[in-house]
Amino acid sequence: MPRSFWSGAIQFGLVYIPIRLFSAVKHREVIFHEVHDKDGKRIYERRFCTADNREVPYEHIAKGYELSRRQSVVLTRAELEQLEPPTARVIAIEDFVRLSEIEPVYFLNSYHVAPELAAKKAYAVLLRAMHATGRVALGRAVIRQKQYLIALRPTKNSIMLETLIFADELVPAAQVVSGAVSAVGPRELATAKKIVLSLTRPFEPRRYKDRYRAKVLQLIRKKAKGQPLPAVPTMQRRATQVEELLAQLQASMVTKRRK
């Protein structure tokens, strides 16, 4: 059984539900070490103090916040831990909302919520209540020295915990997308809609594989065996011009019909 990384409780009205959190995602990226390109030996990072040029042990490393180039404030771990409220490990439900009301950009990570043995009944009550009302619960929790906005959402037989960003952490689209949306002609829109509908199917997560990771692992195996590596073709793309758009949309439809 996987190991839990956080234990606490959900407070639902007068109901107190002790829980444990388990990671719901197992990242499968290829892990590389930094090495010297001449001999392949590992590169290590060390923490040095700029004042005396000496390595600093981990227990003597504090947190510094720079107010200006000439002034910074140093905070110790003990000082930061004092800021955690007594209820740091309690997820007090503040509101219930519809899941569709939360924009996907707010979601960070997903976790399985498992009740302690004595809390299974209360856990089931909360789960069924959210199912019956079509709502998810919002609260806050301190996880790994950071406070998160929390969404508890029901699945078929369990509760998932989603960490969310706060509103002031979101970069408005207006900062990077300037101007109004360009006008679209009826022919272009009709053709684009046909392409979208022709490619529409039920979402099946297992259909989508990490092709880049597979290629990286294949490259590693070939280099380990001393096999020759294929040349990588270069591809140059440019922005589609307006007069080309309709032709490319129509060509996409032809390609789709041939598959």
KAKA-V802302 format. One record per run of one state. SS is the DSSP state (helix for helix, strand for strand, loop for the rest). FROM is the first residue (numbers start at 1). TO is the last residue. If there is no record, write none. Layout:
BEGIN
SS|FROM|TO + SS|FROM|TO
END
This chain:
BEGIN
loop|1|5 + strand|6|12 + loop|13|14 + strand|15|23 + loop|24|34 + strand|35|35 + loop|36|41 + strand|42|42 + loop|43|47 + strand|48|48 + loop|49|54 + strand|55|55 + loop|56|57 + helix|58|60 + loop|61|62 + strand|63|66 + loop|67|71 + strand|72|75 + loop|76|76 + helix|77|81 + loop|82|89 + strand|90|92 + loop|93|94 + strand|95|97 + loop|98|98 + helix|99|101 + loop|102|103 + helix|104|106 + strand|107|115 + loop|116|116 + helix|117|133 + loop|134|135 + strand|136|142 + loop|143|146 + strand|147|154 + loop|155|158 + strand|159|164 + loop|165|166 + helix|167|169 + loop|170|172 + helix|173|175 + loop|176|185 + helix|186|198 + loop|199|204 + helix|205|207 + loop|208|210 + helix|211|225 + loop|226|241 + helix|242|258 + loop|259|259
END
